[in-house]
């Protein structure tokens, strides 16, 4: 068997779900090399278990078994009333135990970044590595909105509205996105950097983004609303107490989660590996997918 065929044969994906101790269902997708090094990936908001690079061969070529769970209220994972950021590490640990994992890495993008920080804080030495990619930083600080574009500044501010007021607004927006995904993507691209627009013009990446976004609100928008409130509230744990190294990936062209958020995390987390890069944008996860995973594998 030649190298290309060997690589192709190693690329696999499968869906699964587990029953957590409190009775909730946690759904997930595994992709890449299913016999490889486990990396648990935290999707963004809105996002779902379908979020990943569309070329699973890139993941498999690094010997990575990518495991992407739906967070509570997204996709097929049950909603959990009153949850906090620090509830997620327990869900992740139960998922890892059920899958027979010993140690594993965690990686999160955008709204998934704070959950990586929570896992690094709570799970510590069980992790082989951690990476926050374009991940939001705490908002209860001076200058938290610096560099955020107009639309997302409004979105972050809306997240602090009372639930009864936010629900109809989010529901209407979600219905529009689900009915007209092409138009929603075009609207998103208007607020992105030139690098992001080039990435999102790739049909495979565009299809992947529309797919994970559509699945995100399978149950409605309660999960997204809950998460928006969580991420714009105090996180509930000191970043200074994270004791494992955390890779930070941010780009100057990102106006959704600007570089200043990465610099804030770099200043607070004792051991970080900063990758603060020129150009790019909020979707540079796709163009740097292999580099990000390779750094975790080396770790």
C-alpha positions, 0 to 999 in steps of 0.5 A: 500500500503506497503512502497516499492510500495508507493515509486515506485508509487511516481517515475515519469518522464516527458519531457517538453519544454517552449518558452522563452521571446526571442523566444528560446525553452528551453527543460527539463526533470522532474524526481523523485517525481513530487510533491516534492521539486524542484531542478534545475540541471545543467548538465556537458559538454558534457551533456543534460537534460537526465543527472541524477542518473539512479535510480529515486527512490533515488531522489523520496525517498527524496521528490525531484522534479529534473528538468534538462534543456538542456542548449542553443545549447544542446539537444533540447534547441535552441542555443543562440549566444553571451550568457554569464554565467549570461544569464542562471539565466534569463532562469532558472527563466523563467523556474521556473515561467512557472512551477509555482515554488516559491523558488527552489534549484540549483545543478550543476556538472562539467561544470554546477557548474559555472552556479550554482554560476551565479544563486546564484549571480543573483537569491539570496534569491529565492533559497532554496539552492545551490550545486556545485559538482565537478564544475570547477573554473575560469581559469584566475588565477595562478595554475588553471591547477594544478592537471588536467590530461594530456588529460583534460589539453589539452582539457581546452587549446584547448577551447581557440583556435579560433572557426574556428580551434576548430570546425573541431576538435570537430566535428570529435571527436563528430562523433567518440563518437556518432558512437562508444560510448562504445569505447569512454567510455573506453577511458574516463575510462583510465583517471579516478580514480579507484573509477570512473572506478568502477562506470562507470562499473555499466551497469546502470550508463554506459548506463546513461552516454552514453545516456546523452552524445549522446543527448548533440550533437543532434544539433552538437557541437556549444553548446559545443564549446561555453560553453568551451570558456565561462568556460575558460574565466573570468566569469563576476561576483565577487564570493565574492558577492554571499550572500547565502550558497553554498555546495561544493562537491569535491574529492581528486581522481578527475583529471578532476576538481581537489580538488584545484578548490573547495578550490578556490571557498571556499576561494572566496565565503563568505558562503560555506559548504565544502564537500572535501572528500578522494578518489572518482573521477569526477563521484562521483556524482553518488555514493553520489547522495543521500547525495548531495540532502539530504543536499539541502533538509535540507537546 
